[in-house]
Amino acid sequence: MKAVVIRGIASEVRRRLFAGSPRKIEPADLARRANRMKVNGREVRVIWDLEHSVHDSKGAPVLGICEYDPQEPQAVMISISSELADEPELFRSTAAHEFGHAIFDMPTVMGAGARQSFRSKLNVGANAPAIDWREWRADEFMGAFLVPPYQLSKGFARCASAADLPMRWKGASKLSTPAICVGDVGADLVESVIDTLAEEFGVSPAFMAVRLRKCGHLVASF
């Protein structure tokens, strides 16, 4: 599945859950709204736990887990560590990542009737395995779910205009993308736009910088 398709699904899921609201998503609100869904014809009940610390099968602490137990054949459990409550950006992104697993991976797991879990680890480090496409897909979903491309485009155009940054529009019609060449403007002005948008969407500046580059708003050259 291509990234553009995943982003489209993420944007549509967000629209259905939050009616296109541009405000930042709170995990508790997501848990309240996303407790039942139908994926490819399969009913899925999502049980959320945001109030406890989370550990893997070996007892090591993790950020979050999305898991399925055949003893609850129609339910998926998403647990996000309560220790992230003081790190709202990480709390928010972990919840969205595990929600991505519930949408893309768990319906197939439920059909097979096998126990399965996906974990967001504290530190991946140098010993990280080769790319896991399921984790990549959940990350792509998370990014577009928290920062939908259309809303980001509007926000970026507004912030860049307010800062009087020289924008160019790539593409045509409603698909056009406002962009700035980072080499043509001061780094402090770019950082100011990044910080403003990060605050609006409830993500870290580093996260926002990645989204702006992926969506074509910050480019090295035209």
C-alpha positions, -999 to 999 in steps of 0.1 A, spaced: 0 0 0 15 33 -11 20 62 14 -5 84 -5 -32 58 -1 -25 55 36 -26 92 41 -59 94 23 -74 67 46 -60 85 77 -76 118 66 -109 102 59 -109 84 93 -101 117 110 -129 135 91 -154 108 102 -144 109 138 -138 146 143 -159 162 115 -129 179 99 -120 198 131 -86 214 128 -79 213 165 -54 190 181 -66 155 190 -66 144 226 -61 107 233 -90 105 257 -113 121 230 -100 96 204 -107 67 228 -142 79 233 -150 83 196 -131 53 182 -145 25 203 -164 7 175 -157 5 138 -162 -16 107 -131 -25 86 -136 -44 54 -169 -56 66 -156 -68 100 -170 -53 132 -142 -43 155 -147 -32 191 -117 -12 204 -110 -12 242 -88 16 252 -67 19 284 -49 52 290 -46 50 328 -19 24 335 18 18 327 23 -6 299 48 -35 296 56 -61 271 55 -99 277 90 -97 293 80 -70 317 99 -42 299 81 -9 298 68 2 264 50 33 251 19 15 239 5 -18 227 -23 -29 203 -32 -65 209 -58 -91 201 -68 -121 223 -90 -148 207 -108 -150 240 -123 -117 231 -130 -125 194 -145 -91 184 -123 -68 205 -89 -52 201 -72 -37 231 -51 -5 228 -31 4 259 -11 37 260 12 42 290 -1 67 315 35 78 321 32 97 288 6 120 302 33 146 309 45 143 273 13 152 254 29 151 219 43 116 225 11 105 242 -9 117 211 14 102 185 16 68 203 -22 66 205 -26 74 168 1 49 159 -15 20 178 -49 31 163 -33 26 129 -25 -10 138 -61 -16 149 -73 -4 115 -48 -20 92 -35 -51 109 -60 -64 135 -90 -73 112 -67 -99 94 -55 -111 128 -90 -114 141 -100 -134 110 -71 -158 117 -81 -161 153 -45 -159 165 -31 -139 194 -11 -109 182 4 -77 196 22 -47 182 43 -26 206 57 9 205 91 6 223 108 32 244 141 31 226 147 13 193 184 22 191 211 7 169 197 -29 173 165 -21 154 155 -48 130 151 -43 93 121 -22 84 88 -37 94 62 -26 68 34 -28 93 52 -4 116 59 19 87 23 18 77 11 26 112 36 56 113 23 69 79 -12 67 92 -3 84 125 14 113 107 -16 120 84 -41 114 111 -26 139 134 -16 164 107 -40 159 77 -24 171 45 -53 194 35 -54 211 69 -16 214 69 -16 230 35 -41 257 47 -22 263 79 12 265 62 -1 290 37 -16 311 64 16 311 86 40 316 57 19 346 45 18 361 79 56 358 81 59 373 46 78 343 33 82 340 -5 59 311 -14 54 293 -47 25 271 -55 33 237 -70 7 217 -90 -27 230 -102 -62 236 -90 -72 223 -56 -42 200 -55 -17 229 -56 8 229 -27 22 261 -11 60 257 -7 90 277 3 127 271 -5 144 268 29 176 282 14 159 315 4 147 325 38 162 328 73 163 296 94 146 315 123 116 323 102 113 287 91 115 276 127 89 301 137 64 286 111 73 251 123 68 260 159 34 277 153 20 247 133 34 222 158 15 239 186 -17 241 165 -17 204 157 -3 192 190 29 176 178 66 183 184 85 207 161 106 178 149 75 159 139 60 190 122 93 196 102 91 160 89 54 165 79 61 197 61 89 181 41 69 150 33 40 170 21 62 192 -1 59 225 18 96 228 27 119 222 -3 156 225 -9 150 240 -44 123 247 -69 
